[in-house]
Amino acid sequence: MRIAEGGLDDPRVQALLGIHLAMARAATAEGFAFALDPSGLRLPEIRFFGAWDGEKLLGVGALKRTAPEQGEVKSMHTAEAARRRGVGGAMLRHIVAEARATGLTRLNLETGTGAYFRPAVALYLAHGFVPCGPFGDYVASSENRFLTLALRQSRSRSGGLT
């Protein structure tokens, strides 16, 4: 598997993003699904990645810079045929590594609370993300769950690690 940046004009990417949007919206009350379509992923603060096996698209994910030292995981989705093969974990590790490489110290994400989202939440928790409150423009609701990952420890003013 290779993870490559870009590809939003590829019809295979657009199709998988369409599935992602439809499924996220079907599993979430109206107004609470924040998955991005291809046009939303073209913003300058977003880097988009595809996971490929040769010419076959296995999954997608994106990293959005939300502040000078913070980012957000966006649009993580694994193709149905590629699930339970490590694609989601590989994509998440790639996004975390890219976030670290660009100097981010915190990575956040928003996901749903329904049964459809449980495997994704388990993946995030297994990779060190922990529950947190809403961030950015998000508002807490019964439809949304917020997670965060500290990417680098820093020294507190008292001299200890935080």
Secondary structure, 3 states (H helix, E strand, C coil): CEEEECCCCCHHHHHHHHHHHHHHHHCCCCCCCCCCCCCHHHCCCEEEEEEEECCEEEEEEEEEEEECCEEEEEEEEECHHHCCCCHHHHHHHHHHHHHHHCCCCEEEEEEECCHHHHHHHHHHHHCCCEECCCCCCCCCCCCEEEEEEECCCCECCCCCEC
